[in-house]
Amino acid sequence: MALSQFELLLSKIHSFPILKDLELADYTTLDLSVANAALKSVDVSSSDALENYIWNYIKTQDAKAAYGGYLEQRGIYERSNYFNKVHPDEERNIHLGLDLWIESNTAIHAPLEGIIHSFNNNTNHGDYGPTIILSHQFEGLNFYSLYGHLSLASIKGLQIGMPINKAQEFARLGTAEVNGDYPPHLHFQIIKDIQHYKGDYPGVSNKIDLEFYKMNCPDPNLLLKLS
């Protein structure tokens, strides 16, 4: 399928690595979809059990971090009422961002220049926890990047409109106690139209709304270029 104009623009940007000290060879892909048979023996409702699975997988791949998850249908959201609806097609379980799985307190660097659009601590069970949204401009187009599952310290002292330089460390990853009860990782998402949201934006879609979100939240790897 041909890329949209927005997707083509993202692919043109020379971004700085969000995880500064890692090379491409340090990453492995990670499948957390309902199709991964290995997860059937893992209690994905437990952040500890899921963390053990993920870190063991990363070690077996001789890697330092894992990434993946864009448009992945996942079963890990079933544990939270925040995502579940009465009708199956309304259940939000299709992931709209790219996850970077690595230890808590890992530094997060800005992939490109921007300003602080908004920030918030989203405390629902299974939600983002501390979250920062940056606003960017490139070749006349304004768009946004979202960083979820951060540490509480990451959102202290921030102000709307504060400039963030490309390559600047501006956040660190949180633990399961503050990040929505997940193994430490970054949820990174690109958003074309932020709509009315501040400090938050849907990171998981249902089947009904998926086509809109695929258009508004393209594959973040077009910018990060991890593969």
C-alpha positions in Angstrom: 0.0 0.0 0.0 1.3 3.4 -0.9 2.4 5.7 1.9 0.3 8.8 2.7 1.8 12.3 2.4 2.2 12.4 6.2 3.9 9.0 6.3 6.2 10.1 3.5 7.1 13.2 5.5 7.9 11.1 8.6 10.1 8.8 6.6 12.2 11.8 5.4 13.0 13.0 8.9 16.5 12.2 10.2 15.7 11.4 13.8 17.9 11.1 16.9 17.8 7.7 18.7 15.3 7.9 21.6 17.5 5.4 23.4 20.8 7.2 22.8 23.3 4.5 23.7 21.9 1.6 21.7 22.8 0.6 18.2 20.3 -1.1 15.9 22.0 -4.4 16.6 21.2 -4.1 20.3 17.4 -4.4 19.5 15.2 -7.4 19.0 11.6 -7.4 17.9 9.0 -8.5 20.4 5.6 -10.1 19.7 2.9 -9.5 22.4 0.0 -10.3 20.1 -2.8 -12.8 20.8 -1.2 -14.9 18.0 2.0 -15.5 20.1 1.5 -19.0 21.4 4.4 -18.5 23.9 2.2 -16.1 25.9 -0.4 -18.7 26.6 1.7 -20.0 29.5 2.3 -16.5 30.9 0.0 -14.8 33.4 -0.1 -11.5 31.4 -2.3 -10.0 34.1 0.8 -9.9 36.3 3.3 -7.2 35.5 6.0 -9.3 37.2 5.2 -12.4 35.1 5.1 -10.4 31.9 8.4 -8.6 32.8 10.1 -12.0 33.4 8.9 -13.2 30.0 10.1 -10.1 28.2 13.6 -9.9 29.9 14.2 -13.6 29.4 13.2 -13.2 25.7 15.6 -10.2 25.3 18.4 -12.2 26.8 17.8 -15.3 24.6 18.0 -12.9 21.6 21.4 -11.5 22.9 19.8 -8.1 22.8 19.7 -5.1 25.2 16.1 -3.9 24.3 13.1 -5.0 22.4 10.6 -3.1 20.3 7.3 -3.7 18.5 3.6 -3.6 18.9 2.2 -1.2 16.2 -1.3 -2.4 15.3 -0.8 -5.5 17.4 -4.0 -7.0 18.8 -3.1 -7.9 22.4 -4.7 -9.8 25.2 -2.9 -8.0 28.0 -5.5 -5.3 28.2 -8.2 -7.7 29.2 -7.1 -7.3 32.9 -8.3 -3.7 33.0 -11.9 -2.4 32.8 -10.4 0.8 31.3 -10.2 -1.0 27.9 -13.1 -3.4 28.0 -16.6 -2.8 26.6 -19.7 -4.9 26.5 -19.6 -5.5 22.7 -16.4 -7.3 21.4 -16.0 -4.8 18.6 -15.9 -2.0 21.1 -13.1 -3.6 23.2 -9.9 -1.6 22.8 -7.0 -4.1 22.2 -5.2 -2.9 19.1 -2.0 -1.1 19.9 -1.4 2.2 18.2 2.1 3.0 19.3 5.6 1.4 19.2 6.9 0.0 22.5 10.5 0.1 23.5 11.2 -2.4 26.3 14.2 -1.7 28.5 15.0 -1.1 32.2 13.3 1.5 34.3 15.0 4.9 34.7 16.4 4.6 31.2 16.9 8.1 29.7 14.5 9.2 26.9 15.9 11.6 24.3 13.9 13.7 21.9 14.0 12.3 18.3 13.6 15.8 16.9 13.1 19.4 18.0 9.8 20.3 19.6 7.9 22.0 22.4 6.0 20.7 25.4 2.4 20.5 24.2 1.0 18.9 27.4 1.7 16.4 30.1 -0.3 14.4 32.7 -0.2 11.5 35.1 -2.8 9.1 33.7 -3.5 6.9 36.6 -6.2 4.4 35.4 -5.1 0.8 35.8 -3.4 -0.2 32.6 -3.1 3.5 31.5 0.1 5.4 30.6 1.0 6.8 34.0 3.2 9.9 33.6 2.9 11.1 30.0 4.5 13.8 27.9 3.3 15.1 24.5 5.6 17.1 22.2 4.5 19.3 19.4 6.7 19.4 16.2 6.9 21.2 12.9 8.6 19.9 9.8 8.3 21.3 6.3 5.2 23.3 7.3 3.3 20.4 9.0 2.5 20.3 12.7 2.3 16.9 14.4 2.8 15.4 17.8 4.7 12.6 19.6 3.5 11.0 22.8 5.7 9.4 25.4 4.0 7.2 28.0 4.9 5.1 31.0 7.5 7.6 32.3 8.7 8.3 35.8 6.9 10.7 38.1 10.0 12.9 38.1 9.7 13.3 34.3 6.7 15.5 34.5 7.8 17.7 37.4 8.8 21.2 36.6 7.4 21.1 33.0 5.6 24.0 31.4 3.5 24.2 28.3 5.5 25.6 25.5 8.9 24.7 27.0 11.3 24.0 24.1 12.9 20.6 23.8 16.0 20.3 21.6 16.7 17.4 19.3 18.7 14.7 21.2 17.9 16.3 24.6 17.2 14.0 27.5 13.8 15.1 28.7 12.3 12.0 30.5 13.1 8.6 32.1 11.1 5.4 32.2 9.0 4.6 35.2 8.5 1.4 37.2 5.3 -0.7 37.2 4.2 1.1 40.4 3.7 4.4 38.5 3.5 3.4 34.8 0.0 1.8 34.8 1.3 -1.6 36.1 3.4 -2.7 33.2 7.0 -3.9 32.8 9.2 -0.8 32.2 8.9 0.4 28.6 8.2 3.5 26.5 5.0 3.8 24.6 6.0 6.0 21.6 3.2 7.3 19.3 3.0 9.7 16.4 -0.2 11.8 16.2 -1.3 13.9 13.3 -4.3 15.6 14.8 -4.2 15.8 18.6 -7.9 16.7 18.6 -9.0 18.0 22.1 -6.6 15.9 24.1 -4.0 17.2 26.6 -1.5 15.0 28.3 -3.3 12.0 26.9 -4.4 10.4 23.6 -5.8 6.9 22.9 -2.9 4.4 22.5 -5.2 1.4 21.9 -8.1 1.2 19.5 -11.1 -1.0 18.9 -12.0 -2.5 15.6 -14.7 0.1 14.9 -12.3 3.1 15.1 -9.2 1.5 13.7 -9.2 3.0 10.2 -9.3 6.5 11.6 -6.5 5.8 14.1 -4.3 4.2 11.4 -4.6 7.4 9.4 -4.1 9.7 12.4 -1.4 7.6 14.1 1.0 6.1 11.5 3.7 3.6 12.2 6.2 5.3 14.5 9.0 3.3 13.0 8.8 5.5 9.9 10.4 8.1 12.1 12.6 5.9 14.4 13.8 3.6 11.6 14.7 0.6 13.9 14.2 -1.7 11.0 
